[in-house]
Amino acid sequence: MRTFDAIIIGAGQAGPPLAGRLTGAGMSVALVERKLFGGTCVNTDRPGGGDPS
């Protein structure tokens, strides 16, 4: 079984930069996203979100 120093839930605006900082500090990190990488605003082109399909 693989182990991680940190698990980040959500790949919105804050998840990827946090993962980068933690890996830069030598930690092993898992980044978990249930749908689309980038978050609601990036994938729907509006702050309120909604289904991009």
C-alpha positions as CSV (number, residue, x, y, z in Angstrom):
1,M,0.0,0.0,0.0
2,R,1.3,3.5,-0.9
3,T,1.5,6.1,1.8
4,F,1.5,9.9,1.5
5,D,2.5,12.8,3.8
6,A,-0.5,14.8,2.6
7,I,-3.7,14.2,0.7
8,I,-5.3,17.2,-1.0
9,I,-9.0,16.9,-1.8
10,G,-10.0,19.1,-4.7
11,A,-8.1,20.3,-7.7
12,G,-9.6,23.8,-7.9
13,Q,-7.7,27.0,-7.6
14,A,-5.8,26.1,-4.4
15,G,-5.2,22.4,-4.8
16,P,-2.5,22.3,-7.4
17,P,-0.4,25.2,-6.0
18,L,-0.5,23.6,-2.6
19,A,0.6,20.3,-4.0
20,G,3.5,22.0,-5.7
21,R,4.6,23.7,-2.5
22,L,4.4,20.5,-0.5
23,T,6.3,18.4,-3.0
24,G,8.8,21.2,-3.2
25,A,9.3,20.8,0.5
26,G,10.0,17.1,0.0
27,M,6.6,15.7,0.9
28,S,4.8,12.9,-1.0
29,V,1.3,14.2,-2.0
30,A,-1.9,12.7,-3.4
31,L,-4.3,15.1,-5.2
32,V,-7.8,13.8,-5.4
33,E,-10.5,15.3,-7.7
34,R,-13.9,13.8,-8.3
35,K,-14.7,15.5,-11.6
36,L,-12.8,18.1,-13.6
37,F,-9.3,19.4,-12.8
38,G,-9.3,23.2,-12.4
39,G,-12.5,23.8,-10.4
40,T,-15.9,25.1,-11.3
41,C,-15.0,28.6,-12.6
42,V,-12.3,27.3,-15.0
43,N,-14.5,24.5,-16.4
44,T,-17.8,26.4,-16.7
45,D,-16.6,29.9,-17.5
46,R,-18.7,31.4,-14.7
47,P,-18.4,31.9,-11.0
48,G,-21.8,30.2,-10.1
49,G,-20.8,27.0,-11.8
50,G,-23.2,24.5,-13.1
51,D,-22.8,21.4,-15.3
52,P,-20.3,22.2,-18.2
53,S,-21.9,19.6,-20.5
